[in-house]
Amino acid sequence: MKNIIIGIVCAAGVLASAQSWLVRVPLTDQDLDPLFNQNLRIVAQIDNSALVLAAPAEVRAGWDVLDTDAERGTFYLALLLEPDLDLSPHGDILIREGQNVLIRLRPGGLDGLMAERVMLKKVFLRPIVRQSRAPAPAMRADPVIQEIVNLVSADSILNAVRRLQNFQTRYSTYDSCRAAANWIASRFLAYGCDTVYLQTHTSGHAPNVVAVKRGALYPDDIYGVICGHFDSYSYSGQNFAPGADDNASGTVAAIEAARVMKDYEFEFSCRYLAFSGEEFGLYGSEYYAGQAYGNGDSILGVFNGDMIAYADHWPESLEVMTRVSNPPCEPLADFFIACADTYTTLLTHKQLTSNWQPSDNQSFLDYGYPALMHIEDFYPINPYYHYPGDTIGAGYNNNAFCTEATKAEIAALATLVRPYAAAAEEPAGPPARPSGIQLEVTPNPFITDIRFTIHDSRSMDKELSLKIYDASGRLIRSFVLPTTYSLLPTVVWSGTDQTGNAVPAGVYFIRFEAPGLTAVRTVVKTR
Ligand SMILES: [Zn+2]
């Protein structure tokens, strides 16, 4: 078993009820677990604070009530790129913690807030999803991955960036941003994606672009993601916001992925995603991730490139940023770095935080999906950031760096979804089992029942165990098996957990242990 998969937990979604208070809860050791254990509705995390929706009776001593009618407010998290910024002209400052600000916008305050030197996320008043500890996907060197990575072309990347820059502006509510969405969709179609569609998310905004390359073995709703936002912003007016580095670069990584992976098959599906509305506070990705979660999609990992083409020194290293918990993403970061190290010359630098992430990967994290952000520097030090000078040659000043970063994202994605041909070799011929025990699993994928048959070539008593885990590594079922030779077991699992409830469609791991043998099998429950 070469790969272990991380994915989602379907926690019971609790909707924000009317007349909730928005409350700041100080955190001990940045740990949200005690709050989850009390079934509190956590909507965001800032370093040492959780933002919680609470009924008045739930509020405890030591908590700060920020708003007693949260549903009527519009709240934004802002990361200050200059320490002394005063955001108070745009609304009420509710929290100021280091470079983090929580602001309740005054009506019409968003334009002014966007014009500040800040990175933004709208606070959506829905609880974030809890995820238990996720196992790491495993890196395994594979010549097929190197072959795919070698197809990545610096010219192809530069040409696509130039095409996006030539839209003049991709401000999310402008027609030229819609035109850019159509052009991106045309690329995905040209590169043979099985499904391409525009996804409308917020009134007045250009749509997201969603492209699907279907997996050869597993259903469509289990997939890896490469993504970037394609909308842009300029402090000098929205008619010219070329956004070459921010973020034609990350968008083109997703387009290039579709191009170089087109003639290969993978076990799992890939999704190439381009988001709009990011500059307004992660609108497009919030919608996408919420839909994915609602549909029960299993997302194996998300690679989100946002500004990957500016080098302020050489060699530049790519920041690999994510959260340390909720969900725990360090395993995915290490997996990405191992892929980058194996298949590219890219230097990387891991940055883990308990703070919110100021790009589209945060939307996935909020729904419990493991997700990384890739950026040239953090905090951003590109002097052309959100200026008309963000063009090829200025804000986008290093195509070689962008090419290596793109290669690393593609290597990680292709490894995550597993080249099909390489995987097909595994079951060919019965592998040597030192114990003489074999586990047969059929059918897989399954809809209701799956059968595990244990074959044993020798007659002896054995201690056997068969345990079923969900994609996040949580134990779902555990079977006690007869251990005498005369009762060699066939176990039928009807897709229910220990309490008899049906588990959702998705990926599950079967761990079978016998003396001298530990076998892990991936099984897929479909709908
Ligand atoms: Zn950006």
Residues whose N, C-alpha, C, O or C-beta is under 5 A from the ligand:
A	BS01	ZN	D246 N247 D306
